[in-house]
Amino acid sequence: MIWYLTIGISFEVGRVEYFKRLGIQLDQRAVQDDFRVVLVTNNLTYKSPAHFDDLLDVHTRISFVKNTSFGMEGLMVDSQTGKVIAENTNVHVWLDPRTNKPMLISDGFRKLVEAIEDGNVQIHWPTNYA
């Protein structure tokens, strides 16, 4: 069996790859100077065991974008059998790098997510945010 920690790390890799697909390069400078996205909730549900040397696929998506937060979902499946190994849901908050306080997520990010998810996402378009 594989160690449970590696499943959590695999979902994190999936989240980083998703950001790359959006065209957002995550490196230390970006997360310290340009923006800060922090994980505030992380739920992991184990469905089936996986074993050493199993080939596993991780699918990641953003399911919603609100004012200052967004939610991601992950699904890990055995690529040979299609059996679900684990499910992951989490919420991230976008912080202002100067103040470390939640900040409004840009319309540009919302549009990128909407395009990648082909409309299969709940986007909250704020009309007034103070």
Order of alpha helices (4+ residues) and beta strands (2+ residues): alpha-beta-beta-beta-beta-alpha-beta
